[in-house]
Amino acid sequence: MPQFLTMKTYHPINAILIIILASCIPNAVQTTKGQPQGTGEVDTKAIETSMPPAPSNPATPQAMSQQTASGPDNFPDGYNPLTGQPVADPSLLDIPALLVSISHFPPIARPQAGLSFAPFVYEFTITQGSTRHLAAFYGEFPEPEIPLHGDCTIRDMPIIQTKHLVGNRVWHDENKNGTQDPGEGGVGGICVNLYDSYKNLLQQSTTDSNGYYAFNVEAASYFVEFVIPKGIGFTTKDAGYEDQDSDADQSSGRTDTLKITASLHHVDAGLILSSNTSQADNLSLSLPPAVVGPIRSGRLLYDHIGKYFQWSCLIYASADPDVLAQIPGCATVPHTAKNGGAMLEIERMIRIANQNAQKHSNFNYASNLYSNEVPLDGQPAIELFEYWAFLNQSKWSYDAASGSYWRYVDESNPEIPGVFFNAIDRLNGRQLQFENVILLIAEHEVVTPTMVDMNLELGEGGKAFLFRDGQVYDIRWSTRAGEYEKTTGLRKPIRFLNKDKSPAALKPGNTWVIVFSIPSYLEEITDGIWRARFIAPEGMD
């Protein structure tokens, strides 16, 4: 087996590039360099505070939303078949996907713009230790944002579950309807306090850049308090399904008493702006540039993936002549290495997509099963390290608060190899988080030392590993024709299956697919910590 850096070298350094204000809570949860994850609690004695009486009413149970699973062949109206979730604008589901070639090398390309908006991202080798991403945009267009945020430090370390978890999300209720609608973003830096039923302050935390928080607690009764800045208020309480509404009292910011006997993952707070307040107040900032990228050259793999997404539009920056002859494409950007590649204006991106939609409407991307129910046959997987090369390493850390994996990347710096930084989207400064991370093993065909194809064409299949909900599952991938393909002659995206060929259950949300060669391997290096090592096929630089 190849030798690796010892685990002691893998220390994430906090590098979330988002505007934050000083913490407003004494003894608030702080992240520490060298700690890979946090527990969501503060080790202090209970503090008696001067505050109104604790909530006297226990929380009234409300109905949960009915949709627990969707797919693989049929999805409710308005649901994206690439995420298993509803979209803000269902009309965008009538527009074929855009596949955009996004650079990871040179390192100046990072952080990329737009990856958080892509339901599927494919990561693969481009030889010489470098990798690239192909981002599939469907059902939503990227857009720049200055996220609303609170007065406390934004949480930038994942939370490990050690007891029962209480928490979920603080979000910006833009339409003020009291429910979490698709497209409404989370609010980072909100101070969150946990009290027992006697008004003793037990723990303090803050929300991450996507609005998530959580506390580890014993079975008992508690209430949660959200502390918000001036100019921001709470939306209507209990306006909808329990897992989609707000639980904070509009006057006090406190929830009802919560009797905890198991984890409670839907203690939310919706925030609204006062009529004379703007998101940009006191920030003196302009929106990030409305672009996606950086964009680099096309690769042979794009031919296969482009065919999965029927009538999709492939966008890249030129390619080797031998590659150009084999891959489709409907738009290009200038080919340049400056700043990691050229950027694609979102306005042009939308125009290209609409023009393509006028020509093509017969497509179906329903291919995989999505379920909130956690499969039973997994193994613990709190972290996944990706080792492509000495100067190309990344990792995924499971955050129990959001139920997603956070992405970290290195700087490709020989002075600090294996040191990781939070990966963000430069369009909004939010942490990149994916509900599913899939390691897909496929044969790599070396055409030249710097040109490699990957056998993902129609009729193929192989081994894969699904990381979701802090677990890893041994699954399979398949591009073999099903009834739809045989009947229509059209293609669908890669299917992910269990060993018995039944649909593997992806978690509703976004998916990151890592394409490895057959000699590559996955190993558990300690309990719940996994490492995937890419092995270059013979003849590849």
N, C-alpha and C positions, 0 to 999 in steps of 0.2 A: 504494500500500500504506500502511496506517496506520503511524504511527511508534511505536516501542517504546522502553522503557528500554534503555540499553546493558547488555551482559552484565555489566559491572562492578558493577551494582547488585544482582545476584542472588547474595547471599551468605547461605547458610543459617546461622542461629544455633542453637546447640545448645540444645534445650528439651525433651529427653525427661524427663518427670516420673516418674521411677522411683527408688526408694531404692537408692543405691549407696554403697559403702564406698571408702575411699582405696586407691589402687593399691598393690599389694604388690611390684611388680617395678621395680627401677631401670631407667630408660631404656625403660619400656614404651611401646607405641604410644599417642600422645596425639592427640586431634583438635584442630584449630586453627580458630578462627573465620576465615571467609573462604576456607577450602579446601573446594571442593564434594565432593571424594572423597579416599580414601586408597588406598595401594597394598598395605597389609597387611604392610609390612616396615619395619625400623628401619635407618637408615644408620649403623651402628657397626661397629667391628672385631670380629672373633670373640673371644669371651671364654671362656677356659679356666675351668671351674667344678669345684668339689669335689663329685663325685657318683659313684654306682656306675658300673661299666663300661657302655659303650654296648651296646644289644641286639646280640647276636651272630648271631641268627637272622633271615634275611630274612622279610618278611611272606609267609605262605602264602596263595596265591590261594584265594578262596572263591567259591562260586556266587553270582551276582546273582539278585535276585528276577525272576521271569519276566514280570511284567506291565509291558509297555512302552507299550502303547496300549489304549484302550478307547473304545467308542462308534463312530459317533454313535447307533446304534439299540439296541445291546445292551451291557450292563455286567455285570461279574461280580457275584455275590451280595455284598451288603454294601458296594457301591461307590455313592458319590453321583454321579448323572449330571450334577450342576452343578459338580463339581470333578474328576471322574475319579479320585478317591481313595477308599480305604476309610474307613468311619466307625467310631467307637468303639461305637455302639449301633445296629445295623442296624434295630431296631424303629422308630426315629425316621424311617426312610425311608417308613414307611406313613402318616405324618402330612403332609397337604398343607402347602405353604409358607406362611409368614407374610410379608407385605409391609408394611414399616413405614416411614412417612414421617418422615425424620430431618432436622432443621434444620441449616443451615450459617450462617444469619444469624438474628439478630444475632451478632456474633463471640463473644459470651459463651457461645454454644452449644458452642464448641470447648474441649477435645477432646470428641468425642461418645463415647457408651458403646455398645459392641456391634458396631461396624463390622467388627472383625477376625474376627467369627464368621459373617459373611454370605458365602456362596459367590458371590453376585452383588450388586453395588451399582451403581445407575444415578444418574448426576449430570446435572442439566439446569437450564436457566434458569427462574427464576420472575419474570423481568422486572426492570427497574431495576438491572441489574448483579448481582443476587443469584442464588444457586443453592441447590438442595436435593438431598437424596439419597433414593432409595427402595431400601431394603435388603431383599433376599430371604433370609430365614432358612429353611434346609431341611437336615435331617439332623443338626443339632446345635443345642442351645439355648445362648445366651450364659450365662456365669457369672463372678462376680467372683473375683479371684485375687490373692494376694500371691506373685509368682513367686519360686522359689528362685534365689539368686544367689551369685556368688563374692566374693572379696576385692578384685578389681581393678576399675578403672573400666570401665563398660560401653561397648563400642564404639558410637559414635553417628554414624559417617560410613560411607557405602558404600565398598566396595573395588573398585578398577579392576583388571582383569586386564592385566598387562604381560608376563608370562612364563607358564610352567606354573603352575597353581594347585594347591596342596595344602591340603586342609581339608574342612570341612563343619560338623558340629553337635555340640554338647554338650547332652544332654537329661536330664530327670528321669525315670528308669525307675521309675515309681510302683509297678508290680506286680512289679518285680525279676526279670523274666524274661529280661533281656539283649537284648531287641529293642525297636525304636522302634515302639510301638503308636499307633494313632490316638488323639488327645486328650492325649498326653503332651507337655508343653511343653518348650521350650528353656530353658537356664539361662544367663543373662547374667552378665558380669563374671568369667568363669573365665579365669585366666591361662594362656596357651598359649605354649610355647617351641618353637622349631625348632632342632635340632642337626644338624651333619653327622656322618658316621660316625666321626669322631675326637673326639667329645664337645665340639666347639666350639659355643658358643651363637651362632647366626647371626641369628636374628630373634625378637622377642617381640611378642605381640599379646594381645587379649582378645576374648571373645565378645560379640556384640550382644545386645539384649534378647530376641531369639528364639533365641539359642544358637549363632549362626553365626560362623565365623571362617575365615580363609584366609591363606596365604602365597604370594607370587610367588617362584618358584624357577627356577634353571637345571636342566638335566638332570644328575642326580647322585644319590647315596644320602643319605638323611636319616632322622631319627626325630623324632617329635613328643612333647612332654611336656605333660601337663595338671596344673596345680597347683590343688588344691582346699582349701576351708576345713576346719577341724576339725568333726567331727560328720557329715561326708559321706564316703562311700566310692564306689568304682567297682563297677559291676555286672559280671556274668560276661562274660568276653572271648570273642569269636568264637562266640556262641550261636546265630547264625542266618545269614541271607543277608548278604553282604558290605555291601550298601547299607542294611541295616536293623539291624545289630548294633553292638557296642562293640569298639573296637580297642585300648583302653588296658589295660595290665597292672594287675591289681587291687592289687598291692603298690607298684609304682613310679609308676604313672600314665603310663608311656611305651608307645609303640607299638613294634612290631617295625621293623626297618630297611626303609625304603621306597625301592626303586629307581625313580626318577622319569625316565621318558622322554616322558611326556605328562601332562596335568592329571589329578589324582586327587581326585575329589569325594566320597569316602565314608570319610574318616578321622574317625571319630566316637568319642565317649566318653559312656557312660551313667553317671549318678550315682544313688546311693541314699542315703537317710537312715538313720543309725543308729537303733536302736530307741528311744533316749531323746532323739531330736532332733526338733524340729518346724520346719516351714518358717518359722514366725513367731518362732522363738527369736531373741532379741536385737534384734528389730525394733520391739517395743512398738507394733504397728500393728493396727488392725482391718481387716477386709475392706472394700473399696469397696462402696458401696450396690449392691444387686442390682437394677439398673434398666437400661433401654435408652432411648436418646433423646439429646437432647430431641426431642419429636415436635411437628410443626406440621401445617398444613392440607393437605387433599387437593388434587390437581391433575388436569386432564383426562387427562394422560398415563397416570394410574393405571388408567384403564379398559382401555387396550390391554395394558399389562403384566400386569394382573390376569387377563386372559383367556389369556395365554400359560401362566400357571401355573394349570392346571386346578384348580378348587375351592380356590384359595388364599384366605387370609383377609387382607383389607386393613385396616390400622390407621392412623388419622390423627386429627388434632384438628380436627374440623369442616371446613368449606369454604364457599366462596361458594355461595349457593343454586343458581345456574346450574350449578355444578360438581357439587354434591351430587346433582342430578337425573340426572347422567350416569355417576357412578362407583359401583362396588360398595363394600361395606364390611361388616365383621362386628363391629367394635369401634371405639370412639373413646376418647380421653382428653380432659381439659378443655382448652379452647382458651385459651392464655395466652402472652404474650410474655416473661413473667418468666423470667430465666435461660435464655432462648432457647427455651422451650417446656416442656410438662409431660413427666414421665418415666413410662415404663411399667414397672411392677414385673415382674420376670422370673417370679415365681410366678404372676401373672395371665396373663402371656404364655403360659406352659405350659398353664395351664388353658383359655385360649381355643383354643389349638391342639388340645388333646385333645378338646374339645367339637366342634370343626369336623371332626375325624377320624372321630368317631362317625357323622356324617352323610354323609361323602364318602370313598370309597376308590378310585374308578376314575379314576386319573390316571397320566400318564407324562411325566416331564420329560427323558427321553433325547432329546437333540437335536443335540449337538455332539461332535466328535472330540477326544480328549485324547491327547497323545503326548509322551513324554520326548525323542523325537528332534527335534533342532532343524531346522526347514525350511531349505532351502538358498538360497532366493531373496530373502533379506532384505537390508536395509541397516543399517549400524551405528546404534544408537540408545541412547546411554548416558544421555541426559537428555531429558525432554519437559516443556516449560513450557506451562502452561495460562493463557491470558489471557482472562478473561471480562469484566473491567472493571479500571479503574485500581486500585480497592480490592478486587478479587477475583481474586487470582492464586494459582496453586499450581504445583507441579512434581513430577515423578517422576524419581528417580535410580536407575539400575540398580546393584544390589549383586551383584558376581560371586560372593561367598561363598555367599549364599542362593539365587542365581538368580532374584531377584524385584526388583520395583521398589518403592522406598521412597517414601511420600507425604510431601510437605511442603506447608504452607499458610502464607499470610500472616496478618497480624493485622487486615487492613482498616483500617490506621492511616495517615492521610495523612502523618504525619511519617516513616514508614519504608515507603513503598510498594515492593513487590517484594522485601521481605526475608522469608525463609522460615524456618519453624520445623518441627522434626520433628513429624509428626502421629502421635499415639498413640491407643490405646483407653483411655478412663478406667477401664474395668473391670479392667485389669491393668497399665497403664503400658507395654505393649509397643508397639514401632514398628509402624505400619500398613505392611504389605507385601503386594503383590498380584503373583501370577505373570503375570497377563495384564492389560494396560491396552488398551482398545479405544476408538478414536475413531470414533463412528458418525455419519454425515452423513444427516440426514433433513429433509424439508420441515416448516417450522414455519408453522402457520396462526394468524394473529393474530385472535382473537375480539374482544377489547377491548385497549386499550393495556397492561393489566396481566393479561390472560388469554390464554394461548397453548396451542394444542394441537400435538402432534407426530404426524405421519402414520406411525405404527408399527402400524397396524391390519392385519388379515389381508389378504394379497395384495400387500403392499408389499415393497420392496427398495431397496438403494442401496449407496453406497460406504462403506467402512470401512477403518481402519488398525489392525493388530494389533501391539502392542509386547510382545515376549516374549524372554527370553534375550539382552537387549542388542541386539536387532534389531527392525526395523519392517518389516511386510509389508502390501502393498496387497491388500486382500481385499474381500469383499462381505457384506452382511447380507440376510436374507430372512425374511419371514413368510408366504411363499406356501405353500399347502397341499401336503403330501407325501402319500404313500400312507396313512400312519396317519390324518391328518386327514380325508382323503377317505373312508376306510373307517369310522371311528368317529364322525366329526363333532366330535371333541374337538380341543383345541389343544395345541401344544408351544411351548417357549421359542424365541426368535429363533435362527435358524441362521446360522452364520458359514461362508462358502464362499470357495474360491479363485476366481480369474477364470474357470477352466474349469468352475465349478459343483461341483467335488469338495469334500468337507469340508475346511475350513481346520483345521489342527492347533493347538488351544489347548494350553498347557502345563498338566499336572495342577496344580490349585491354585485359588485364588480369582481372580475377574475383576471389574475395575472398568470400567464402560461410560460414556463421556462422550458425551452426545447434543448434537451441534452442528447449526446451521442450514446450509442449502445454500450461502449466500454465505460461510460461514466457511472457513478454509483451514489447511493444515498446511504448514510450510516448514522446510527444514534451514538453520539459520543459520550453522553451522560443522560440521566433521566430527563426526558422531555426536550433535550437539545439535539438537533439534527444538523448534519452537514452534507451538502450535495457537492460533489467534486466533478467538474467537467474534465473529461479525458479527450484530447484531440485525436481524431481518427488518423490513421497512418497516411502520411503524405501531405498533411495540412500544416501550414506555417503556424 
